Structures are given as C-alpha cells and as structure tokens.
C-alpha cells in the first residue's frame, strides 16, 4: 500500500465518502472502475497494511507489532484486523491501485468489459 504524498496529485486516488465497494465512472478511460474505501485506525501506516484479491473478494488486513521494554522486563503485543468485501467478477485484479489517504484506505481497479455487456 502506498502512502499518499502531496507530490502525487495526478495519480492520487480520491475518497468519495462511501465505506465499502462502489462502482464508479473512470474519468480517464470513460469506462467503470471499482472503488473501495476502508476505514483504518490511526496507528496503522501504509507499511502495516496488505490488500489482496481472492475469489471475487477484496481482502484488507493490517498488523501492528508493539514491543515494550523496561529495565526488568520485555513484553510484546500485536494488533490485527481483516476486512473483506464482495466485488464484481469483472474486476481487473492485475491493475489494482491502493493508497492510504489519512485514516482511509482507498482501493481502485478497472472493470473489464465482458461479451455479455455488449
């Protein structure tokens, strides 16, 4: 997952304010694309997140490891989450783009045209 940087305006994904998957118009191609917004807790960074596609689902997971050390002890704990959303079968899983935008993970992928839609 990429962290959105201010110099990436042209390639930056834009939130639309709808949690979960939505099919929207792709202004660049005139076609349609999948747009998914996933709320992320503030302590997670882009490096803590993983996005994968599996059997018509987009699966977002995160893992953050914490280690606490004092002079006499050492402890560790892990905070994890997984969210899964059903997506259309026509999503181009080889063209997925994701960016962390504040506390929202944005995932987009174009929809492939099928012969049934002609």
N, C-alpha and C positions, 0 to 999 in steps of 0.2 A: 504494500500500500504506500502510495506517495503522500507526503505531507505537502499541502498546498503552500506554495511560496508566492510572494507578491509579484515576482517577475514572470510568472506563468499565466498571465491574464488570458492569452489566446487559447491555451489548452485547458484552462481551469473548468472543472465541472461546476455547475451552478445548482444550489438547492432550490426546490420548488415548494418545500414546506409540507410534503406528504410522506409520512413514515411508511416504509414498505415499498413493494414494487408498483410501478406505474409505467404504462406505455405512453411515450410522448413523441412528438414530431422531431425528427433530426433536421435542424435548420441547415446543416452543412450538405446533406445528401437529398433532402426532400422526402426521405423515407421515414420509417419509425424506428425508435430505439427503446430499450428497456432502461428505466431509471429507478434505482433503489436507494432509499435513504434509511440509514440505520443509526439510531441514537447511540452514542458511545460515551461512557463515563469519562470525566475529565482526566483521570490519572493514566489512561491508556494513550500511547503515542502510536504513530503510524508503524513503527517497528514492532509493536506488540500485536499487530492485527494480521489476520490471514483471511483472504477471500478465495473461495473455490466454487466451481460449478459441478454439480453431481446429480444426474437423473432428474432433470427439469427443476432443480432447486439451486438457489444461490445460498451458500453457507458462509456466514461470517463468524469468525471466532477470534478471541483475544486472550492473551495470557500475560500477566504481570507478576514478576517474582520480586519479593521483598526479603532482605536479609537484615536482621537487627543484631548488632554486636555490642556487647559491653565488655568490661574488663574480665568479668567472671562467666559470661555465657554468650551463646550464639544461637539465634533462632531464625527460622525462615518460614515464609508462608507464600502461597500463590493465590492470586485472584484470577478467575477464568470466567468466560461466558461464551455461549454459542447461540446464534440466531439463524434460523433457516426460513427461507421464503420460497414459495412455489413460483415458478416463472414459465413463460410460454416455451413450447418446444422449439420454436423458430429462432431462439436467441443464438447469435454467433458467439459461441463460447471461446473462440480463438481471438476475439477482438475486445476483450473486457478491459475497461479502464476504471481505476478506483483512486479516490483521493479523500484524505481526511480534511474536512472543512470545519474548523472549530471543533465542536463536540458531535459532529455528524459525519458518518462515513458515506460517501457518495459512490455508487457503482453504476456504470453505464456500459451497455453493449448493444450493437445494432441488431435489428431483427432481419433475418434472411427472408427473401421472397420465396414463396413456395408456388408450385404449379397450380395448387388449388385456389390461390388468391387471384388468379388471372381471370 
